[in-house]
Amino acid sequence: MRKIVLLLAVAWCTWAAQAGEFAYLVFTNTSGSATVLGVSNLRMSIEGTSLQVTNDEGTVNMVLTELASMQFSNDPAAIDNVLNGDETVQVFSVSGMSLGTFGSMIEAAQQLNAGVYVISNGKNTQTIVLQ
């Protein structure tokens, strides 16, 4: 649990510096579904095992152990299409080595070990964390 909190803190500091360029923050859970939030007045806090995210639109609570990734975007639909689409995806290590082609992101997630990967459906590319 401490490792997750530390990882989120480091990621938040890095992403906070980049947030001004993007309109959305996309959270993806371990089942592959995505939650898209606008970054206007974005605030995040951790309470126990939950991540609480508040913006101008309201508050969303997420269980930390079910959170697979979060990233800023200007096109939340593109991220959703890579993660949830039935399109073939290519998976790469963060060093750029090809790890294979899978029928969908769900299929890839079922066959890959925990780690950080770069995925592409040919039109969009995204970095994800599998736990």
Secondary structure, 3 states (H helix, E strand, C coil): CHHHHHHHHHHHHHHHHHHHHCCEEEEEECCCCEEEEECCCCEEEEECCEEEEEECCEEEEEEHHHEEEEEEECCHHHHHHHHHCCCCEEEEECCCCEEEEECCHHHHHHHCCCEEEEEECCCCEEEEEEC
